[in-house]
Amino acid sequence: MARSLILPSPETLAGSWRLYREDDRAQACELVLAVQAPSLGGDLECVAGWLGERPARWEPTPDGLWLYGVEGSGIVHLNRQGNDLYQARLASGVVLVLERLQP
């Protein structure tokens, strides 16, 4: 039986996350998904080092979430891998992992 994907609300994804290369979890960048706007906080310069530009906002999708740049263009789509776990493969082949920080 086919399952429909459900668009999560920004409130369910808001909070503190860490973004890191799949092969280097120790070098994680903190990323804070905020509901207002929805905007981003945390170590955005660290994140920009991997993405090539600084993300400014985010948006949930049925299968993951988008990070957008200042101009509003999509930088990267992270695909949902499980509860509180997302991944994206960059053009360079690097796999980035986004994982929620537990309170």
C-alpha positions as CSV (number, residue, x, y, z in Angstrom):
1,M,0.0,0.0,0.0
2,A,1.4,3.4,-0.9
3,R,2.0,6.0,1.7
4,S,1.4,9.7,1.3
5,L,4.1,12.0,2.5
6,I,3.0,14.6,5.0
7,L,4.3,18.1,5.1
8,P,5.7,18.6,8.7
9,S,4.9,21.9,10.4
10,P,7.9,24.3,11.0
11,E,7.1,23.9,14.8
12,T,7.9,20.2,14.7
13,L,11.4,20.8,13.2
14,A,12.3,24.0,15.1
15,G,15.2,23.7,17.5
16,S,18.9,23.0,17.6
17,W,20.5,20.7,15.0
18,R,24.1,19.8,14.0
19,L,25.2,19.6,10.4
20,Y,28.4,17.6,9.6
21,R,30.1,15.7,6.9
22,E,29.1,12.0,7.0
23,D,32.8,11.1,7.4
24,D,33.6,13.7,10.1
25,R,31.0,14.0,12.8
26,A,33.5,15.7,15.1
27,Q,33.5,18.8,12.9
28,A,29.8,19.6,13.3
29,C,28.3,23.0,12.8
30,E,25.3,24.1,15.0
31,L,22.3,25.1,13.1
32,V,19.1,26.5,14.7
33,L,15.9,26.2,12.9
34,A,13.6,29.0,14.1
35,V,9.9,29.2,13.5
36,Q,9.8,33.0,12.9
37,A,10.2,33.7,9.2
38,P,11.3,30.6,9.3
39,S,14.9,31.8,9.9
40,L,18.2,30.1,10.7
41,G,20.6,30.7,13.5
42,G,23.7,29.0,14.9
43,D,27.1,28.9,13.2
44,L,26.0,29.9,9.7
45,E,29.6,30.7,8.6
46,C,30.6,27.1,9.4
47,V,27.6,25.9,7.4
48,A,28.5,28.2,4.5
49,G,31.9,26.6,4.4
50,W,30.3,23.4,3.1
51,L,27.4,24.9,1.1
52,G,29.3,27.7,-0.6
53,E,27.0,30.4,0.6
54,R,25.4,31.4,3.9
55,P,21.9,30.0,4.4
56,A,19.3,32.5,5.5
57,R,16.0,30.6,5.8
58,W,14.6,27.2,5.6
59,E,11.3,25.4,4.6
60,P,10.0,21.9,5.4
61,T,9.0,19.7,2.5
62,P,7.1,16.4,2.5
63,D,10.4,14.5,2.0
64,G,12.9,16.7,3.8
65,L,13.8,20.4,4.1
66,W,15.2,23.2,2.0
67,L,17.9,25.7,3.0
68,Y,17.7,28.9,1.1
69,G,20.2,31.7,0.5
70,V,19.8,35.4,1.1
71,E,18.4,35.9,-2.4
72,G,15.8,33.2,-1.9
73,S,17.3,30.6,-4.1
74,G,17.6,27.0,-2.9
75,I,21.0,26.0,-1.7
76,V,20.5,22.4,-0.7
77,H,17.6,20.0,-0.1
78,L,18.2,17.6,2.7
79,N,16.3,14.3,2.4
80,R,14.6,12.8,5.4
81,Q,16.3,9.6,6.5
82,G,14.4,9.0,9.7
83,N,13.2,10.8,12.8
84,D,15.4,13.8,13.3
85,L,17.9,12.8,10.6
86,Y,18.4,14.3,7.1
87,Q,21.1,13.9,4.4
88,A,22.2,15.7,1.3
89,R,24.8,14.7,-1.3
90,L,26.5,17.8,-2.6
91,A,27.7,18.2,-6.2
92,S,31.3,17.5,-4.9
93,G,30.1,14.0,-3.7
94,V,30.3,15.0,0.0
95,V,27.4,13.8,2.0
96,L,26.1,16.2,4.7
97,V,24.1,14.9,7.7
98,L,21.6,17.1,9.6
99,E,20.8,15.6,13.0
100,R,18.7,17.1,15.8
101,L,20.5,17.8,19.1
102,Q,18.7,16.2,22.0
103,P,17.8,18.5,24.9
